Amino acid sequence: MMLIGALLLATHMDACHVLTKRDIAAVQGESFTAATLTAHQEMSQCFYQLPTFTKSVSVDVIRDKEFWESHFHEGEKERAHEEEAHAPREIKGLGDDALWIGGRMAGSLYVRKGDSVLRVSVGGPGNEEGRVAKSQRLAAQALKRL
C-alpha cells in the first residue's frame, strides 16, 4: 500500500506541497490556516485558506503536456483579440512560458515548466498589477518544488 502511495506522489505533484506557510505569509501578510487538496488524474489543486478569507490563494499543478498548447496556442489567442481587457499577457522570467489571464477584479498566472503547468491565483485587495506581482512571487517559490 505504501508503494502505491509513493508511486502516485511521484507521478502527480501534490499542489498543497508547492508553497509553505512562510511563502504565503511573505506575500499575503498571513499564514494559511488550512490547505484543501483536490486531485484529479492529471491535476492537483490546493486552496490555501487564510484568516482573511478574501486573501486566500489557489494553486493548480497540471501534469499534461498537451494542456498549454490546447489552452493557450490554439483557441485562446483568437478569443483574446475579441476581448482585449482579458487578453493573455506574457510574463517574462518564469518557467518556460508564463501568461497572466485576468482583469481588474480577478486573474490567474499560468506558468509552463517542461510538461507541467502551474496556475496561481491570489485574492485580496489591490489592483491587477499587485495581483500579478504577488502571483509571480508565489509562482517563483512553487517552481522550486515542482
N, C-alpha and C positions, 0 to 999 in steps of 0.2 A: 504494500500500500504506500509506503514512503517513497519507493522508486517511482510510482506513477505520479505522485505529487511533485517530485523533483523534475520529472520529465515535462510535466505541464508547465511548471515555472520556467523551465529552460526555453520552451517554445513560445510562451505567452507572458510577456512582461506584465507584472502587476503594477498598474498605474498608481496605486497608493504607496509605492516604494520609490518613486522617482523624485519626490520632494520631501523635505523634512520639515518639522515644526519650525526649525531655525530659518530655513529658506523662506517659508511663507511669512513668518514674523518680520523678517528683514524687509520684505516688500510691502506687506499689507498692514504692518504695525500690530498684528495679533497672531498668536499661535492657533492652529486649528484645535477644536475640541473633539471632533470626530472625523473619521475618514471612511466613507462608504464606497465599497468596491462593487462594480457591476462588470461582469465579464461575459463576453460572447466568444465565438470561435476565433475570430481574428482581431478582436478589440477588447481592451480593458479600459474601463472608465472609473475615475475616482472623483468623488465630490468631497472636498476638504471644507468642512463646515467651521466657520469662525464664530466667535461670540457675537460679533455684529454680523448677523446673517447675510446682509447685503454685500459684505466684503468677502464672501466665500469664494473659493477657487475650484474650477473644474478642469480636469486633465484627462485626456484620452491618449492611449498608446494603441496605434493601429499597425498590425503586422500583416500588411497586404501590399505586395509590390505593385499591384495594379491600381491601388487607391488614388495615388497622386495623379497619374495620367488620366484616369477616368473622371476625376472631380475637378481638376484644375487646368487640364490642357484641351480636353475635347469640348465640353459644354460650358464651362464656367466663363471662359473668356468672351464668348458670344453674348451670354446673358449679362456680363459685366458692362458691356458697352450700352446696353439698354437701360441700365440702372446705375449711372455713374456714382451716385452717393455711396453705393455699396460695392464698387468695383474692387477686386482684389488688388492690394498694394504690396509690391515686392519689398521685403525687408532684407537688407544685406547683413552678412556676418554671422548667420546662424545656420547650422547644418549644411546640407547640400542645396536646399532651396527653402525659402520661407515666405509666407504670404499672410498679410493681415486682411481679414474679411470682416467688415462691420461698418457701423455708422456711429453717430454721436451717442446713442443710448447703450449699445452692446456690440460685442465683437469677439472674435477668436483669432489667435495666432496659430497658423499651421506651419510646422517645420518638418521637412523630409530629411531623414538621415539614412542613407542606404535604402533598404526595403521597408523601413518603418516610418510612420508619420506620428508626430506628436501634436496634439491640439491643446492649447492653453487658453483659458478664459477666466478673467478676473472680474470680480464685482467691486462695488464701492463707488464713492463719489469721485468726481473729476471728469475731465474731458477725454476725448478719444486719444489724444496724444499721450496722456497719462496712462491710460489702459494699455496702449501699445508698449510703452516703456516698461511697465510692470510685467506685462506678459513676456517681453523679451528677457528680462532678468530671471524670471522663473523658468523659462524655456532653457536658458543657458545652463542653469543648475540641473534641470531634469535631463538634458542631453548627456551630462557626465555619467548618469546612471542608466542610460538607455542601452 
